């Protein structure tokens, strides 16, 4: 069994599992996590542990030979985990970090170390990676959109949990609908590209056409959210956010607003690439 861990890729994969597990376990000693940002960070660490374990076991048991797009899948998932763990490290440090909170400090250190290991693994695999969907710009855009949408939803959830009903107008609920609708479709596009069977089933319509329609809809929806969320969110925040507040709701408003702007830009860029792909075909 030890012979499998003499290669650098497997050693890196094992370190990813250990570091993400430590980052996940340490906050659990403080009790059940109720903060949406903390829940999102825990989800990331669990997801990355599962991904690393599945990839490691598959390569050790040679199950990867059954998948034609294995190298692209591994490269893409490793880069996705790098992005997600980096986001979790940053979010956890901002929300829970303090010099006297030793458990949070150790959690941040382990999560940061996991980010570095994932980054090294991503760079090494990208150098050997073929030109597949997940490992090129289109795939990177897709899973970045998904990660940003999760951060936006965490911020929106934290905002809604901390304010009275009068500060939750229907327009802000519409923004939540926008984020919830676009996220699963964005995630669904990725396995469709990876699975040749699914891609062949929708070839009569054309994957590029479907992506073009979705990107147009996503841009329009995110544009509406970008207009409605700041207008109705910042309208009354001074009334429930006094200067010396301990739990400032406008921080969540800022997270959602910035995240919406960033994701709108990503969807616009994705739309441009989709149009260019249609023109070339």
N, C-alpha and C positions, 0 to 999 in steps of 0.2 A: 504493500500500500504506500509505503514511504517513497518508493521510486517515482510515483506520480507527482510528488511535490519537490522534485529536484529541478524542474524547469521553471524559468522565471515567470511565464504567464500563470502557471498554477500557484506559484508562491504569491503573486500579486492578488490572484483571486481569493486565496485563503486569507490574506491580510484584509481584503475588502470585507469579507464575512465577519472576521473577528472585530474589526474596528466599528463597523456599522452596528453589530450586536451590542458592543459596549456602549456606544452612543445611545442606543435604544433602551438598554436595561437601566442605566444610571438614573434617568429621570423618574423611572417607575418606583424607586425607593421613596420618593416624596409623596407618593399617592397617585390616585387616578387623575389623569390629565383631562381638563375640561376646557381649556383655552383652545379655540379653533386653530390658532397658529401652532400650538404645541401638538395638537392632534395631527395636523398636516405634516409636521416634522417627523413624528413617530411613524406615520404612514410611509414616508419616504424611506426611512431606515429599514422598515419591514420589507418594503418593495425591493430595495436594493439587495438586502440579504437573500431574499427569495431568488432574485435574478442571478446573483452570483453563485448560489448553491446549485440551481438548475443548470447553469452553463458549465460549472465545474464537473458535476456528476455526468452530464451528457458527454463531455469531452473525455472523461476518464473511461466511461463505459462505451465509448465510440458510437453513441447514438446520433451524433451530429452528421454522420455520413448519410443519414436518411433524408436530410434536408438540403436541397440544392443551393439555397441562399444562406447557408449557415454563417459564412464569413461576414457577409453584410449584416446579418442579424446580430451577431456577437459584437461587431464594431459599433453598430447603431445603439444597441442596448447599453454598452459600456459608456459611450458618450452621453447617453440619456441619464445614466446613473451619476455621471460626473456632474452634469448640470443640476440634477435634483439634489444631490448631497451638498453641493456648493450653496444652493438656495436654502436648504434646511439649516446649514451652518450659519449663514448670514441672518436668517430669520430668528433662529434660536438665540443667537448672540444679542440681537437687538431687543428682543422681547423679554428674555429671561436672564441675560447676562448681568452679573454684578461681581465685584471683587470679593465680597463676603460669601457669595453663593458657591461653595466649593463643588457641589454636585454639578451645577450648571457649567462651571469652568471646565471640569473634567469632560463633561459631555461635549462641549464646544471643541476641546482639544482633540478628542477621539474623532469627532465628525470632520474636523479640519484635516486630520491625518488621513481619514478615509477619502476625502476629496482629492488629496495629493496622490494617493495610490491609484484611485480611479483615473485621474488625469494622466499619470504615467502610463497606465494600461491602455488608455484611449489613444495616446500618441503612438505607442508601439503598434497597436492594432491598425490604426489609420494608415501608417506607413506601408503595411502589408495588405491593406484592404482593397478589394476591387471596387469598381464604380457601381455600387449598388444604391438602392433607394435610400435606405436609412443612413448610409455613410456619406451621402452627398448633400448639397445645400437644401434641396427640396425636403428631404427627410428631416434634416436638422431644424428647418423652419417649422415643420409639423409638430415635432415633439416639444419644441420651445413654446409654441402656441399653447399646447396642452398644459405644460408646467406653469406658465404664466396664468392661465385660466384658473388653475387650482389655487394659486396664491391670491388671485382676485376674489375667488369664492370664500377663501378663509378670511380675508379682510372684510368682505361684505357680511359674512356670518357674524363675525366679532362685533361689527357695528350694530347689526340688528338685535343682537342679544343684550346690548348695553343701553338702548334708548327706548323711550316710551312710544306707544303706537302713533302719536301725532307726528313723530319724526320718521315714520315709515310710510311715506305717500305711495300711491299706486305706481307713480313713475319710477320709483326706486325698485319696486317689485318687478317692473318690466325689465330693468337692467339685470336683475337676478335671472330672469327667464332667458335673456340673451346669452349670459355666460353659461347657463345650464344646457341650453340647446346646442350651442356651438361646440362645447367640450367633447361630448361623446362622438359627434360626427368627425371631429378632428382626429380623435383616437382611432375611430373605425377605419379611416382612410389608410392608416399605416399597415395593419395586417392585410388589407386588400391588396396593397402593392407587393407585400411579401409573399402572399399565397397566389401562385400562378393559376390555381383552380378557380379561385374567386374572381381573379382578374379576367380570366377567360369567359366566365359566366356573364360579366357585364361588358364584354368587349363589343357586343352589338350596339350598345349605346355609346361607349367610349369613356374611359376613365378620365381623360383630360376634360371632356365636356362636363362630366359630373363635378369634377373639381372646380372647373370654371364657374359653374352655377353656384356651388357652395361658397366659393370665395367671394363672389359678388354679394350673395346674401349675408355672409359673415361681415363683410365690410360695411354694408348698410346697417346691419343690426348693431355692430360695435360703434358706428358713428352716432346712432341714436342714443346708445348708452353713454357715450362720451359727452353728449349734450345734456341729457337728462340727469345723470348722476351728480355732476358738480352743481347744476342749477338748483336741484331740490335738496341735495345733501348739505351744501355749505350755506343754504339760505337761513337756517335757524341754529347753526351749531354754536354760535356765541351764547344762545339762551341756555343751553344745557352743558356748556363747556367753559366754566369760569376760569380765570387766569391761573388759579392754584389747584386745578383738578388733579386727582391722582390717576384717573383713568380717562385720558383724553380721547374722545370719540373721533375727533377730526384726524387723528393719526390713521385710523382705518379708512376714512374718506380719502386721505392722501394716497394710501396704498392702492385702493381700488381705482382712483383716477389715473395715477401714473401707470398702473398695470393695464388699464383700458387703452391708454394712449400707445403704450408699447405693443400691445397685441394688435391694435388697429394697424400700426405700421407694418407688423409682420404679415398680417393678412393682405395688406396692399402689395407688399413685396411678393408674396406668394401668388397673388392674382396676376401680377406682371409676368412672373415666370410661367404661369399656366397659359397666359395669352401667347407668349413667345413660343411655348411648346406646341400650341395649336397652329400657329402660323408656319412652323417648320414642318409639321406633319401633313 
